[in-house]
Amino acid sequence: MIPHFKQIIEYAAMAPSGHNAQPWKFSAEGHFIKIEPDFNRSLPVADADHHELYISLGCALENLILAAAHFGYSANVHYDFNGNANSILIHLFETETPSEDALFEAIPKRHVNRAHYNPAPIPTDMMEELKTVAKEEDVDLIWITDAGLLEEITALTKEACRLQFANEAYKKELLQWIRFNEKTARSTNDGMLSESLDTLAVPTAVGAFFFEKFVTPRSESNKAEALIENSSALVLFTARENTRENWVKLGRSFERFALAATLKNLSHSHLNMPCETASIREKMKDLLRLQDEPLLLIRIGYALEQMPGSYRRPYEEIISGKLEI
Ligand SMILES: Cc1cc2nc3c(=O)[nH]c(=O)nc-3n(C[C@H](O)[C@H](O)[C@H](O)COP(=O)(O)O)c2cc1C
């Protein structure tokens, strides 16, 4: 076993994931690490086709490769999604000339910030630079800054929000992943702290009561509108076609983008509702005249306040038995 594999896996697990469900399992043997989906941690309502789950695995993979480079290893990645296969195998080998990427430093600093942002425009050369950092085969990203387009995407996001929050199953699933106070978050080491969702820390029963009563299609769609208004731009990540491999690649591209943005003091948060709702996803495709699949929508800008991050499960809980190659 290579000496640094525990640290490498811990960096991988700092990746973002839908609702911070951390839907991954790792195994390691010799110079190989395997990442597999953990379907016990999937989101069957919000992410019925699992595209967000595989995007999250892609984010973890990208962190893993950056951390491996930091510890002196190059990575060969093999996507194994043929038939019933469902994993990513990474072969690490020592390099004579380590090539550390500056993005590595951003891994522990990156987190979503759901606060309002200063909507000052982002310089064009910075937007181009971020697009270049995120370059990945079979996926693409689109900067959305045009006022008319932003208005139309806001309308679609609000429509998706209204549909989702009118669905009791969606609300129930979301509630399962909200941690209303530090103590609960610490006990599970997953889920989203209510304070990071811009809500107060309260006992769980109180939080659940207010969630049921005051989190409505109207409140959430208005919140989404305000968040878009208070952002510099939206960024939409797309994939050529819907395959598990492309979803993972999209996650890698998004993670590099998020890490590079972090190094530039730019914050981001997700507005994934229009990509989660199939009918609205189609409307997005029509609006933007896309051939590709729109799968991840984020907002970006200069945050007006910092927000708490989120916890991760320890190494012992994410490592599964011995890797069989
Ligand atoms: C594929 C994907 C989809 C996400 N969708 C949303 C979303 O719709 N709304 C939201 O507020 N956060 C969303 N998030 C952000 C996660 O909730 C966040 O990454 C997680 O809570 C961990 O927090 P951190 O990114 O600050 O480490 C998404 C993240 C990923 C990777």
The ligand as a Tripos MOL2 file, in Angstrom:
@<TRIPOS>MOLECULE
LIG
   31    33     1     0     0
SMALL
NO_CHARGES

@<TRIPOS>ATOM
      1 C1        -24.1450   17.6030   -7.8000 C.3       1 LIG1
      2 C2        -24.4230   18.5900   -6.7020 C.ar      1 LIG1
      3 C3        -25.6760   19.1920   -6.6200 C.ar      1 LIG1
      4 C4        -25.9450   20.1290   -5.6210 C.ar      1 LIG1
      5 N1        -27.1700   20.7440   -5.5780 N.ar      1 LIG1
      6 C5        -27.4060   21.6960   -4.6670 C.ar      1 LIG1
      7 C6        -28.6120   22.4520   -4.6870 C.ar      1 LIG1
      8 O1        -29.4710   22.2840   -5.5640 O.2       1 LIG1
      9 N2        -28.8010   23.3850   -3.7270 N.ar      1 LIG1
     10 C7        -27.8620   23.6600   -2.7840 C.ar      1 LIG1
     11 O2        -28.0740   24.5480   -1.9590 O.2       1 LIG1
     12 N3        -26.6820   22.9790   -2.7520 N.ar      1 LIG1
     13 C8        -26.4410   22.0210   -3.6710 C.ar      1 LIG1
     14 N4        -25.2310   21.3770   -3.6750 N.ar      1 LIG1
     15 C9        -24.2040   21.7350   -2.6950 C.3       1 LIG1
     16 C10       -24.1210   20.7290   -1.5660 C.3       1 LIG1
     17 O3        -25.2330   20.8510   -0.7090 O.3       1 LIG1
     18 C11       -22.8050   20.9440   -0.8230 C.3       1 LIG1
     19 O4        -21.7580   20.6410   -1.6790 O.3       1 LIG1
     20 C12       -22.7230   20.0560    0.4080 C.3       1 LIG1
     21 O5        -23.6690   20.4590    1.3580 O.3       1 LIG1
     22 C13       -21.3340   20.0870    1.0390 C.3       1 LIG1
     23 O6        -21.0000   21.3840    1.3990 O.3       1 LIG1
     24 P1        -19.6580   22.0860    0.8690 P.3       1 LIG1
     25 O7        -19.7510   22.1160   -0.6390 O.co2     1 LIG1
     26 O8        -19.7080   23.4550    1.4700 O.co2     1 LIG1
     27 O9        -18.4970   21.2830    1.3140 O.co2     1 LIG1
     28 C14       -24.9440   20.4350   -4.6680 C.ar      1 LIG1
     29 C15       -23.6770   19.8210   -4.7630 C.ar      1 LIG1
     30 C16       -23.4130   18.9100   -5.7710 C.ar      1 LIG1
     31 C17       -22.0460   18.2800   -5.8770 C.3       1 LIG1
@<TRIPOS>BOND
     1     1     2 1
     2     2     3 ar
     3     2    30 ar
     4     3     4 ar
     5     4     5 ar
     6     4    28 ar
     7     5     6 ar
     8     6     7 ar
     9     6    13 1
    10     7     8 2
    11     7     9 ar
    12     9    10 ar
    13    10    11 2
    14    10    12 ar
    15    12    13 ar
    16    13    14 ar
    17    14    15 1
    18    14    28 ar
    19    15    16 1
    20    16    17 1
    21    16    18 1
    22    18    19 1
    23    18    20 1
    24    20    21 1
    25    20    22 1
    26    22    23 1
    27    23    24 1
    28    24    25 2
    29    24    26 1
    30    24    27 1
    31    28    29 ar
    32    29    30 ar
    33    30    31 1
@<TRIPOS>SUBSTRUCTURE
     1 LIG1         1 GROUP 0 **** ****
